[in-house]
Amino acid sequence: MNRGTSQCNYQEMRKLTPGGVSSPVRAFEPHPIFIKEGKGCMMTDVDGNEYVDLCMAYGPLILGHSHPSVVSVLERQIGKGTVFGAPSPEEKDLIAEISKRVPCAEMVRLVNSGTEATMHSIRLARGYTGKRGIIKMNGGFHGSHDAVLSDSSQPPKKNGILRETASFTHVVEYNSEEQLASVLEKNDDVAAVIMEPVLGNVGVVAPKKDYLENVRKMTREKEVLLIFDEVITGFRLSSGGAQKFYNVIPDICTMGKIMGGGLPAGALAGRKDIMQNLAPEGPVYQAGTFSGNPMTAAAGTAALREMTEERYTALNKMSSELISSVSDSLEDNRISAALNAAGSMFQIFFDVSAVNNGTDAQKCNRGKYTDLFRRMLDSGVYMPPAALEVNFMSTEHRLKLQKLSEEFDKNLRCIV
Ligand SMILES: Cc1ncc(COP(=O)(O)O)c(C=O)c1O
């Protein structure tokens, strides 16, 4: 494949922005690929190469690129105005759609990104409980603000985060009730546990049996709020996210990605008595010029309405077909790897037998993943460039299932 135009674009971008990318995860060697358009499950780069997209912008595009229902509401809305700085019916519709679907969402506040959502959910938890600490999971990602990029056991080194801030973030292993119990026992200044119900930023790691139920029980007993960060899992694992899928209801949840229909979006939602602490009703300040803007709201509402229960069933069934074919390829070719999946998300971890937490995931052979990524790219499949990311399916991948199975089989054979 000729990728000369991408390479030229990258050389220019490197002079203009750090690392040549607007978000670090997009960088890869020898250079990222510049995309000019996406339709359904396909993307086309600036050199005209076509790819089946399995990265799907890291999660938002559950209906594929440029879904007609989303495009048509956006075309209508753009002529009516893109931001008003005042409430709009579109914003009310999106909030109503979210509350209808998400079990914990007695009240919803719209923001502009997952990062904003988790940042404000932590401030809200601190304001509500009057406590300072938070507990997060090793390998859990909640966006790029100080509290969630911290670890009290590893003092920050010149990364711009204050040691004092980091001292309030305690990190425990996912799927370990013991570690969580131990931190909760030793520390009575914890406002919240914030966690992805399914880890989605170290590949995919699903909860072991009863784990989420136990976390719910332990946090309730200690009067610590439970925040599910459903920025990835919300509207992906089911219409009501992981909390509906596993039937474990947090006090607060954060959302993003899918709820914006492909536009920048975020929300926090939760119990009414907690949410009422947000300004202007309560003392916890939170605000945003573009929050609830009618473009995002219209696109998000259209996307959520498209995703009927039948569509979720079909998407999860189609994803499990591909995942079982990848599993067969791994087995037939005697490749040592763990294949983790949840609904329409999956990832392959080379040279490890099982991945149940962040530490397990870090042990995988990333070099082999990079080899697979490059081979798949040359075969016209765009997987997430980094080993500890997730392959996302959309409803539109049904048209390319056969190709995906064949390409995985062909390319996995070459991984040694
Ligand atoms: C679980 C989770 N939370 C929060 C975020 C941050 O969201 P955003 O990139 O919209 O700020 C991400 C981003 O990937 C995420 O995966």
The ligand as a MOL file (V3000), in Angstrom:
LIG
                    3D

  0  0  0     0  0            999 V3000
M  V30 BEGIN CTAB
M  V30 COUNTS 16 16 0 0 0
M  V30 BEGIN ATOM
M  V30 1 C -13.3870 4.5870 30.4070 0
M  V30 2 C -13.0240 5.9560 29.9230 0
M  V30 3 N -13.2930 7.0080 30.6900 0
M  V30 4 C -13.0130 8.2590 30.2920 0
M  V30 5 C -12.4250 8.4850 29.0830 0
M  V30 6 C -12.1390 9.8970 28.6340 0
M  V30 7 O -13.0620 10.2540 27.6570 0
M  V30 8 P -12.7310 11.4310 26.6110 0
M  V30 9 O -11.6480 10.9400 25.7290 0
M  V30 10 O -14.0410 11.6740 25.9120 0
M  V30 11 O -12.3210 12.5960 27.4320 0
M  V30 12 C -12.1260 7.4180 28.2390 0
M  V30 13 C -11.4790 7.6420 26.9350 0
M  V30 14 O -11.1120 6.7570 26.2230 0
M  V30 15 C -12.4270 6.1100 28.6750 0
M  V30 16 O -12.1410 5.0380 27.9310 0
M  V30 END ATOM
M  V30 BEGIN BOND
M  V30 1 1 1 2
M  V30 2 1 2 3
M  V30 3 2 2 15
M  V30 4 2 3 4
M  V30 5 1 4 5
M  V30 6 1 5 6
M  V30 7 2 5 12
M  V30 8 1 6 7
M  V30 9 1 7 8
M  V30 10 2 8 9
M  V30 11 1 8 10
M  V30 12 1 8 11
M  V30 13 1 12 13
M  V30 14 1 12 15
M  V30 15 2 13 14
M  V30 16 1 15 16
M  V30 END BOND
M  V30 END CTAB
M  END
